Amino acid sequence: DQPLEVDEAVLSSLEGLSAFQAVKEFLYFKRETQARRQWWHAIKEFDREQLLVASKLAQKWGWEQIAILTIARGKYWNDLSLRFPVSYASLIEQQTGEKKLDKALVYGLIRRESAFDKHARSPVGARGLMQIMPATGKQIANRLKEKWKSAAILYEPEVNVRFGTDYFQMLLERFDGNPVLAMAAYNAGPHRVNRWLPQGTEMTADNWIETIPFKETRQYVSTILTYAVIYQRQLNQPTSKMSGYMPVIAADTKPPKPSTIYSLPIKSCH
């Protein structure tokens, strides 16, 4: 990890520009869409050095997704604390602890799904930190005996992470604790993953990933595996190899029960 070092005076100078004051004002009044438009307009002509300073400003504001996207424009990859933030720590700690989920894996999933943007919405309608479809969210709420007001509750981090980790836990149980299958199912739906299972003989996880017919899902699973290993370091956990998340893919797994497993359609890349 080699965090960018930006002089505080340089950061303050950028923050004081009228364009960035406008961004702050939009954020203050919770006008997220206008804030984003203003941000991208403000940095449109920035060179690499200016982009890197801007990414640190976004990080200072706690605007994780914008910081991640901005530093990527500047092509600086070594500031892991910026690129892989440990946000919503107490919430994720609570939910992963209660459900006995691997915290680094859940952080990797959220990083891939929304880059910690609680306002994220995909073109197909998945919402929030863990990108939950409204129909799936409603089913989870009913199962947990919680009131379902509207899809808007999926933008609430506490609700979204509780529902998302519950769903991920169900997928892990469905696929005998195999993270690779559970991640693929989170993206493409368990019904599809069941069809993709090897027939007759088991398969190594890396080979199975290459057989996934959807390019997005192949990349999705591989990306989260990489992120999970990075998050082991970010969370000060014992670092293990990626293979630790990749048990053998067994053949002839029983089909899911329609009453307990929900299907998420393919979600767009973030």
Sequence and secondary structure as in RCSB ss.txt:
>XXXX:A:sequence
DQPLEVDEAVLSSLEGLSAFQAVKEFLYFKRETQARRQWWHAIKEFDREQLLVASKLAQKWGWEQIAILTIARGK
YWNDLSLRFPVSYASLIEQQTGEKKLDKALVYGLIRRESAFDKHARSPVGARGLMQIMPATGKQIANRLKEKWKS
AAILYEPEVNVRFGTDYFQMLLERFDGNPVLAMAAYNAGPHRVNRWLPQGTEMTADNWIETIPFKETRQYVSTIL
TYAVIYQRQLNQPTSKMSGYMPVIAADTKPPKPSTIYSLPIKSCH
>XXXX:A:secstr
       HHHHHHHHHSHHHHHHHHHHHTT HHHHHHHHHHHTTT  HHHHHHHHHHHHHTT HHHHHHHHHHTT
    HHHHS   SHHHHHHHHHHHT  HHHHHHHHHHHTTT TT B TT  BTTTTB HHHHHHHHHHTT     
GGGGGSHHHHHHHHHHHHHHHHHHTTT HHHHHHHHHH HHHHHHHS SSS B HHHHHHH S HHHHHHHHHHH
HHHHHHHHHTT     GGGG   B SS     TTT          
